[in-house]
Amino acid sequence: EEILEQADYLYESGETEKLYQLLTQYKESEDAELLWRLARASRDVAQLSRTSEEEKKLLVYEALEYAKRALEKNESSFAAHKWYAICLSDVGDYEGIKAKIANAYIIKEHFEKAIELNPKDATSIHLMGIWCYTFAEMPWYQRRIAKMLFATPPTSTYEKALSYFHRAEQVDPNFYSKNLLLLGKTYLKLHNKKLAAFWLMKAKDYPAHTEEDKQEPDSPRVTLVRDVSPLRVRPITENKPQESLTFSFPCSPHLILFLWFCVASPSAS
């Protein structure tokens, strides 16, 4: 109990590395509450800019293992489901597009379970919105390739994504700058410039609380909203923001050839 309180204090204080050092002392624990916090801490250290790519990969897999153990210890823990889904998504970056798409089904199930167990957790709802937004945004040629790999690839709509982002905002207003940002982006996709401008301006004016919020003026988030005014929203063509959870599948010519090989090869898995 005391360790969890200390861990939560360090997390709220933004002491990422101190938190990780504290929790790794208990990595053999059987306590699901401690294990999912350790998964979160491992992932947070992986995302620090000073963490090397080699260390990041190790931490990403480490985080997934802790989250998996947390889930095994307590399937009724909404946080264990949430962090298992997040960590599984991260691992997909190292395992190729087939694994990433296959994992998307599992990720969705665990986010839905997290929301079912705790309907008041805005973060789980927000992440489910990102899942929907990502697959709604997938271009037709990527969908076609996905269908070659899977009979029924994941699909969604901007309307579904919007409902989750609004629901997250209702549960915990202004809890996260990226939820405001994605409300604006989704309204842009739905051609509602007035509401897009409203939410993007809220994202632009959001006070910087986290390292992510304190990015330089040329960060993707600032680049996205700098063209927004209350009267006019110009098309956004700059770099996309780095979502907390991503399922993007960029299809370069080399990747397309690789995917064709995967489809044609009977041993591909």
C-alpha positions as CSV (number, residue, x, y, z in Angstrom):
1,E,0.0,0.0,0.0
2,E,2.8,2.4,1.0
3,I,4.8,1.6,-2.2
4,L,1.7,2.2,-4.4
5,E,1.2,5.6,-2.7
6,Q,4.8,6.5,-3.2
7,A,4.7,5.3,-6.8
8,D,1.6,7.4,-7.5
9,Y,3.2,10.5,-6.0
10,L,6.3,10.1,-8.2
11,Y,4.1,9.6,-11.3
12,E,2.1,12.7,-10.6
13,S,5.3,14.6,-10.0
14,G,6.7,13.6,-13.3
15,E,9.7,11.7,-11.8
16,T,9.8,9.1,-14.5
17,E,13.2,7.5,-13.9
18,K,12.8,7.6,-10.1
19,L,9.5,5.8,-10.4
20,Y,11.0,3.2,-12.6
21,Q,13.9,2.6,-10.2
22,L,11.5,2.3,-7.3
23,L,9.2,-0.2,-9.0
24,T,11.8,-2.4,-10.6
25,Q,12.8,-3.4,-7.0
26,Y,9.4,-5.2,-6.9
27,K,9.4,-6.7,-10.5
28,E,8.9,-10.2,-9.1
29,S,5.7,-9.1,-7.3
30,E,2.4,-10.9,-7.7
31,D,0.4,-7.7,-7.1
32,A,-1.4,-6.6,-10.3
33,E,-1.7,-3.0,-9.1
34,L,2.1,-2.8,-8.8
35,L,2.7,-4.7,-12.1
36,W,0.6,-2.5,-14.3
37,R,2.3,0.6,-12.8
38,L,5.7,-1.0,-13.6
39,A,4.5,-1.5,-17.2
40,R,3.5,2.1,-17.4
41,A,6.8,3.3,-15.9
42,S,8.8,1.1,-18.3
43,R,6.9,2.6,-21.2
44,D,7.4,6.1,-19.9
45,V,11.2,5.6,-19.7
46,A,11.2,4.2,-23.2
47,Q,9.6,7.3,-24.5
48,L,12.1,9.7,-22.9
49,S,14.1,11.5,-25.6
50,R,17.4,10.5,-24.0
51,T,16.6,6.8,-24.1
52,S,18.6,5.0,-26.9
53,E,16.8,3.0,-29.5
54,E,18.3,-0.2,-28.2
55,E,17.1,0.6,-24.6
56,K,13.7,1.7,-25.9
57,K,13.1,-1.7,-27.6
58,L,14.1,-3.6,-24.4
59,L,11.8,-1.4,-22.3
60,V,8.9,-1.8,-24.7
61,Y,9.0,-5.6,-24.5
62,E,9.6,-5.4,-20.7
63,A,6.6,-3.2,-20.3
64,L,4.4,-5.7,-22.2
65,E,5.6,-8.6,-20.0
66,Y,4.7,-6.7,-16.8
67,A,1.3,-5.7,-18.2
68,K,0.6,-9.3,-19.3
69,R,1.5,-10.5,-15.8
70,A,-0.7,-7.9,-14.2
71,L,-3.6,-9.1,-16.4
72,E,-3.0,-12.7,-15.4
73,K,-3.1,-11.8,-11.7
74,N,-6.3,-9.8,-12.0
75,E,-8.5,-9.8,-15.0
76,S,-10.9,-7.5,-13.3
77,S,-8.3,-4.6,-13.3
78,F,-9.3,-2.0,-15.8
79,A,-5.8,-0.6,-15.7
80,A,-4.2,-3.9,-16.5
81,H,-6.4,-4.2,-19.6
82,K,-5.6,-0.7,-20.6
83,W,-1.8,-1.0,-20.2
84,Y,-1.7,-4.4,-21.8
85,A,-3.4,-2.9,-24.9
86,I,-1.0,0.1,-25.0
87,C,2.1,-2.0,-24.5
88,L,0.9,-4.5,-27.2
89,S,0.6,-1.6,-29.6
90,D,4.1,-0.5,-28.9
91,V,5.5,-3.9,-29.5
92,G,3.8,-3.9,-32.9
93,D,6.3,-1.3,-34.1
94,Y,9.0,-4.0,-33.9
95,E,7.1,-6.9,-35.3
96,G,5.9,-5.9,-38.7
97,I,2.7,-4.9,-40.3
98,K,1.0,-8.3,-40.2
99,A,1.5,-8.5,-36.4
100,K,0.4,-4.9,-36.0
101,I,-2.9,-5.5,-37.8
102,A,-3.5,-8.8,-36.0
103,N,-2.8,-7.2,-32.7
104,A,-5.3,-4.4,-33.4
105,Y,-8.2,-6.7,-32.8
106,I,-6.7,-7.7,-29.4
107,I,-6.0,-4.1,-28.5
108,K,-9.6,-3.1,-29.3
109,E,-10.9,-5.9,-27.1
110,H,-8.8,-4.8,-24.1
111,F,-9.7,-1.1,-24.4
112,E,-13.4,-2.1,-24.6
113,K,-12.9,-4.2,-21.5
114,A,-11.1,-1.4,-19.7
115,I,-14.0,0.9,-20.4
116,E,-16.6,-1.7,-19.3
117,L,-14.7,-2.1,-16.0
118,N,-14.3,1.6,-15.5
119,P,-16.6,3.8,-17.6
120,K,-15.1,6.9,-15.9
121,D,-11.5,6.4,-17.1
122,A,-11.1,9.1,-19.7
123,T,-7.8,7.8,-21.0
124,S,-9.2,4.4,-22.0
125,I,-12.1,6.1,-23.8
126,H,-9.7,8.5,-25.5
127,L,-7.5,5.6,-26.7
128,M,-10.5,3.8,-28.1
129,G,-11.2,6.9,-30.0
130,I,-7.6,6.9,-31.4
131,W,-8.1,3.3,-32.5
132,C,-11.3,4.2,-34.4
133,Y,-9.7,7.4,-35.9
134,T,-6.6,5.4,-37.1
135,F,-8.7,2.8,-39.0
136,A,-11.1,5.4,-40.3
137,E,-8.2,7.3,-41.8
138,M,-6.6,4.3,-43.5
139,P,-6.5,5.0,-47.3
140,W,-8.2,2.7,-49.7
141,Y,-5.0,1.1,-51.1
142,Q,-3.9,0.2,-47.5
143,R,-7.3,-1.3,-46.9
144,R,-6.9,-3.4,-50.0
145,I,-3.5,-4.7,-48.9
146,A,-4.9,-5.4,-45.4
147,K,-7.7,-7.4,-47.0
148,M,-5.0,-9.5,-48.7
149,L,-3.5,-10.3,-45.3
150,F,-6.8,-10.7,-43.3
151,A,-10.3,-11.7,-44.5
152,T,-11.8,-9.0,-42.3
153,P,-9.3,-6.3,-41.5
154,P,-10.1,-3.7,-38.7
155,T,-12.4,-0.9,-39.8
156,S,-14.0,2.1,-38.2
157,T,-15.5,5.6,-38.9
158,Y,-14.7,9.2,-37.9
159,E,-18.2,9.3,-36.4
160,K,-17.2,6.5,-34.0
161,A,-13.9,8.2,-33.1
162,L,-15.7,11.5,-32.5
163,S,-18.2,9.8,-30.1
164,Y,-15.3,8.4,-28.0
165,F,-13.4,11.7,-27.9
166,H,-16.5,13.6,-26.8
167,R,-17.3,10.9,-24.2
168,A,-13.8,11.2,-22.8
169,E,-14.2,15.0,-22.6
170,Q,-17.6,14.6,-20.8
171,V,-16.0,12.2,-18.3
172,D,-13.0,14.5,-17.5
173,P,-13.2,17.9,-19.3
174,N,-9.8,19.2,-20.5
175,F,-7.9,16.2,-19.1
176,Y,-5.6,15.9,-22.1
177,S,-4.4,18.3,-24.8
178,K,-4.4,15.5,-27.4
179,N,-8.1,14.8,-26.9
180,L,-8.9,18.4,-27.7
181,L,-6.6,18.2,-30.7
182,L,-8.2,15.0,-32.0
183,L,-11.7,16.4,-31.6
184,G,-10.6,19.2,-33.9
185,K,-8.9,16.9,-36.4
186,T,-11.9,14.6,-36.5
187,Y,-14.3,17.5,-37.2
188,L,-11.9,18.5,-40.0
189,K,-12.3,15.0,-41.5
190,L,-16.1,15.5,-41.2
191,H,-15.8,18.9,-43.0
192,N,-17.2,20.8,-40.0
193,K,-14.7,23.7,-39.9
194,K,-16.5,25.7,-37.3
195,L,-16.3,23.0,-34.6
196,A,-12.8,22.0,-35.8
197,A,-11.7,25.6,-35.2
198,F,-13.3,25.6,-31.7
199,W,-11.5,22.4,-30.6
200,L,-8.2,23.2,-32.2
201,M,-8.1,26.6,-30.6
202,K,-8.7,24.9,-27.2
203,A,-5.8,22.6,-28.0
204,K,-3.6,25.5,-29.0
205,D,-4.4,27.4,-25.7
206,Y,-4.0,24.3,-23.5
207,P,-1.5,25.1,-20.7
208,A,1.7,23.0,-20.9
209,H,1.6,20.4,-18.1
210,T,3.6,17.5,-19.5
211,E,6.8,17.1,-21.4
212,E,4.7,16.4,-24.5
213,D,2.8,19.7,-24.0
214,K,6.1,21.6,-23.6
215,Q,7.4,20.7,-27.0
216,E,9.2,23.3,-29.1
217,P,7.2,25.8,-31.3
218,D,7.9,23.5,-34.4
219,S,6.4,20.5,-32.7
220,P,3.7,18.6,-34.7
221,R,0.9,19.8,-32.3
222,V,1.8,23.4,-32.6
223,T,2.3,23.1,-36.3
224,L,-1.1,21.7,-36.7
225,V,-3.0,24.4,-34.8
226,R,-1.0,27.4,-35.9
227,D,-3.1,27.7,-39.0
228,V,-6.3,27.7,-37.1
229,S,-8.3,30.9,-36.5
230,P,-11.9,31.3,-35.2
231,L,-13.0,32.2,-38.7
232,R,-11.1,29.9,-41.0
233,V,-9.5,26.5,-40.9
234,R,-7.0,25.9,-43.7
235,P,-6.2,22.4,-44.9
236,I,-3.6,20.8,-42.7
237,T,-0.7,19.2,-44.6
238,E,2.1,19.3,-42.0
239,N,3.4,16.4,-40.0
240,K,0.9,14.5,-38.0
241,P,1.2,14.5,-34.2
242,Q,2.6,11.4,-32.5
243,E,-0.5,9.8,-30.9
244,S,-0.1,8.0,-27.6
245,L,-1.2,4.9,-29.5
246,T,-0.6,4.5,-33.3
247,F,-1.7,2.0,-35.9
248,S,-0.4,3.8,-39.0
249,F,0.7,1.6,-41.9
250,P,2.8,3.7,-44.3
251,C,2.9,1.9,-47.6
252,S,6.1,2.8,-49.5
253,P,6.7,0.9,-52.8
254,H,9.2,-1.3,-50.9
255,L,6.6,-2.1,-48.2
256,I,4.0,-2.9,-50.8
257,L,6.3,-5.4,-52.5
258,F,7.0,-6.9,-49.1
259,L,3.3,-7.2,-48.4
260,W,2.7,-8.9,-51.7
261,F,5.5,-11.4,-50.8
262,C,3.8,-12.1,-47.5
263,V,0.5,-12.8,-49.2
264,A,2.0,-15.0,-51.8
265,S,4.3,-16.9,-49.5
266,P,2.5,-19.9,-47.8
267,S,5.0,-19.8,-44.9
268,A,4.4,-16.2,-44.1
269,S,3.1,-15.7,-40.6
